[in-house]
Amino acid sequence: MMVNRTNDIAWQARQGSVAAIIQVLNEQLANSGVRTRAIYHDGVLQILCEAATLDKLEQSTLVKQIQQIIESIKPRNIGRVNINSRLVQEQQLLWLEEIIRDPEKQLLWSEEIILEQPNIFQQLIKNYQDKKSESGKLNFTKNQLYQPIPINNKVKKNAWNRMFFSLTLSLFVLLLISMIYAVLNGKLQNTFIPETAKSLIPTQKSPNSEDSFVIAVRIANQASDAGKIAKTSTQWLEIAADWQRASDLMSNVPPSHSRYQEAQIRTKLYKKYSEAAQKEAQKNKL
């Protein structure tokens, strides 16, 4: 059987129960004449401290006491605490709304504190201890306390399996957290990035993926150099073909290209050069 946590106030307070936290505070502040109430509001634990006289609500002393008590509890998911104080008043169900509406009239003073949070290793150890205590403690009836408990090898094996699984899970979580931290800080090599993530990373263009404009200019330069030494009809036909190819590539340059307007001009110019080369080829046939 699982251990019964219904009456375990300290455990409930560690889980973040506001009612349990207030019960612990009131028990430990009982001798000081201070009573507390609390509400968890907008990510902050709002605590109201009330006493019959001002001397019992001395700010520095009371804040220090409450901070020590709450940090000893280590309530889960509570990192900010706002401590409010006032002289004791009749019970008000909406005391927080009254304070928010008119804090100067309602309060003697107010101070926010930030709780010291356990690191990830301490939290994992604490969670493991809580789970172990929950599964490891048994509720016995009065008669069962006087009966010998049989040792079952299967039970022992299951307990070891659970412990091994918990330790493995903790190590996996730590590894995962380390990897996420490394990725966010750019410290992880690409070989450790999942393939699905690699697909989101932009890749650099290879030298063979140059745009049409660059290729067309290269072919045009080659055709221009060849035209300086061409003599036969065949050579001029090859040059005409190169100019036409360069013209076609220029016509494929998209409007989004930074040199689109220049490409439009070069398209027409290269076409004229191709026609001129064809005429030279006709001349050399004669």
N, C-alpha and C positions, 0 to 999 in steps of 0.2 A: 504493500500500500504506500501511496505517496504521503509525505509529511503534510499535516494540516497546518496551513498558514493563516487561518482565519483570525487567530488571536495573536499572531506574531507582529506586533506593532513596529518593531525595529525593521523587520524585513519589508513590511508594507511601505514604510517611510523610504527605504532605499529604492523601492520601485517607483517612487515619485508620488505616492498617495498624499494629497494635501492634508486630509484629515489626520493621517498618521503622523505627518511632520508636525502639525500643530499639537497633537497629543504629547509628542516627545518634548517639544519646546515648553509646553505648560508644566510638564512634570519637572523639567530641569530648572525652570524659572519660578517654581512655586514659592521658594523662600524669599524671592526678591519682591513679591507683591505685584508682579506684572503678569497680566493675562494677554494671550495673543489670539488673533483670528487671521485667516489667510484665504486668498483667492488667487488662482493661477489665471493671469489675464495678459493677452498679447505677448506671450513668451516670457513673462516676468512673474515670479512669485511675489505677490503683494501681501506683506505682513502688517497687521495693525497691532500695535502694542498699547495697552491701556493700563493705567494705574490711578490710584486715588490721589496721589500727591506728586508734585513736580520732581522731588528729589529721587524718586524711584525710576524716573525716565531720563536720567542723565545720558546724553546722546552717545558719547564716546564709549562709556562703559557698556551700555546696553547693546550697541552695534557690535562690539567686540564679542560679547557673550553669544549673541545670536549667530554671528558668523562662525564661531568655533563649534557651536552645536550642529549647525546645518552641514558644515564641512566634515564633521565626524560622521554624520548620517550618510553623506555622499549620495543624495537623491538622484536617480536616473533622469536624464533629459532636463534638468534644471540647472541653468548656469547663471542666471541673473535674479537677484532678490532685492526688492525695494522695501525698506523698513520705514513704516510710518508710526508716529506716536501722538497720543492725545490723552487728556484726562478722561477717566472712565465716564461713559455716557450710557443712557438707556439702550437696550438692544436695538440695533438697526440692521435689517436684512440687506439694505442697499448702501452699506457704509462706504464701499469703494466709489459708487456713483456720487455720493455726497462729497467725498474727498476730491474727486476729479473736478467736480463743478466749482468748488470753492475751497482750494487747499489752504489758503491763508487763514480762513476762518475755522476750518476743521482741525488743523494739525498744529502741534508744537514744532515739530521738525520732521524731515523726511530725508533718507539717505539710501542710495542704491549701492549694492556691493556685487562684485563679480566672484563667483565661487571658483576655487581652484579645481580644475577638471583632471581626472586621472588620464594618463596617456593610454595609448591603444593596448599596450602590453598589460598594464594594470587592469584595464577594463575586461580584456579577454580572460585573465586569471580570475577576476571577480565573478564574471558570468559562469565560468567553469565551476568555481566553488559553490555558487548558488545552485546550479543544476545538480552538482554532486550531493549537496546537502539535502535537496528535495528528494532525490531518488535513493539516497543512502539511509535516511532516517525512516523508521517504521513506527506506526501507531500500534501500541499493544493494549489489549484489555488487561484487566487486573489478573485474570487467570493465566493469560499468556505470559506474564512476567515470570511466572514460576515454572514454566515449561521449557525444557531444553529445545533449542533451535537446531533442527537437523541441517547439516552441511551438505549442500547439493553441488556436485561438481559442475552441473549444467548452469546453475545460478552463478557460480564463481566465474565460469567461462564467459557468460553473458556480461557480467560486470566488467571483466577485462576488455571484452569487445567494445563496450560502450566507452570505456576510458580511452582505448586506442582510437576510436572514431572521433572522440572529442578533441584529442590532441592533434590528430591529422587535420581535422577541420580548422582548428586554430592556426596551424602552420600554413594551410592553404590561404586562409583569410589574410594572414600577415604577408605572404608572398604576393597576393593580388593587390593589396594596398601599396606595397613597395613598387610594383610594376606601374600602377596608376600614377603614383607620385613621380616616378622616373620619367614616364611619358610626358606628364604635364611640365616637367622641367627640362625636357629635351635631352635626357641623359641615356635614353634607351636606343640601342642600335636598331636599324631597320629590320634585321633578321628576327627580332623578337616581336615585331608588330604583326598582328593577324592579317591574313590576306585581304579580308574585307576592309580593314583599315587602310592597307596599302593602296587599294583602289581609289581611295579618297584623296591621296597625296598627289598633287600635280607633278608630272614628269617633264623633264627637260626634253626639248626636241633634239633628235639626232641630226647629224650633218646631212643625212639623206632625205630629211623631211623639210627641206628648204621650200619657200613659197614660189609660186609661178613667176613673180617679178624677178627674183634673183636668178633663177634658171634661164629666163628669157634674155636677160642682160648678158649672161655668160655665153649663150649661143650666138647672140648678136656680135659680141666682141670677136668670137672665133670666125664668124662669117666676114667681118670687116677685115681681119688680118688675112684671111684667105683671098679676098678680093684684090689685095695688093700684088699678088703673085700669080693669079689665075691667067691661063693662056688658052686652054682648050674649051670647047663647048661643054664637055662633060663636067669640067671643074666649075664652070659658071652655073650649070644646072644644079650641082650640089650646093653651091652658095645660095642660089635662089630658094632651094628647099629649106636651108637653114634659116634664112630671113623669114620665110613663111611660118616655120615652126615657132620662131621667136615671136612673131606677130600673134599667132594663135594663143601662145602662153600668156602674153600680155592681156589679151582679151578676156582671159579667165580670172584675172585679178579681181577679187570681190570689192564692192564699194566700201566695206569696213577697213580695207587696207589703208595704211597711212600715206601711200603713194599712188592711190587709185587714179587721181587726175593725170598724173604723169604717165601712168600705164596706158590710159586712153590715147594720149598723144603718140606714145611710142608704138602702139598697135597699128595706127595708120602709117607712121613713118617707116616701120619695118616692112609693111606690105608694099610700099612704094619701092623700097630697096630690093625686094624680091622680084618685082616686075622689071626693074632696071637690070637685074642680073639675068633674068630670062631673055631680055633683048640682047644683052652681050653674048649669050649662048647662041642666039640666032645669027648674029654677025659672024661668029667664029665658025659657023657651019659653011659659010660661003667661001 
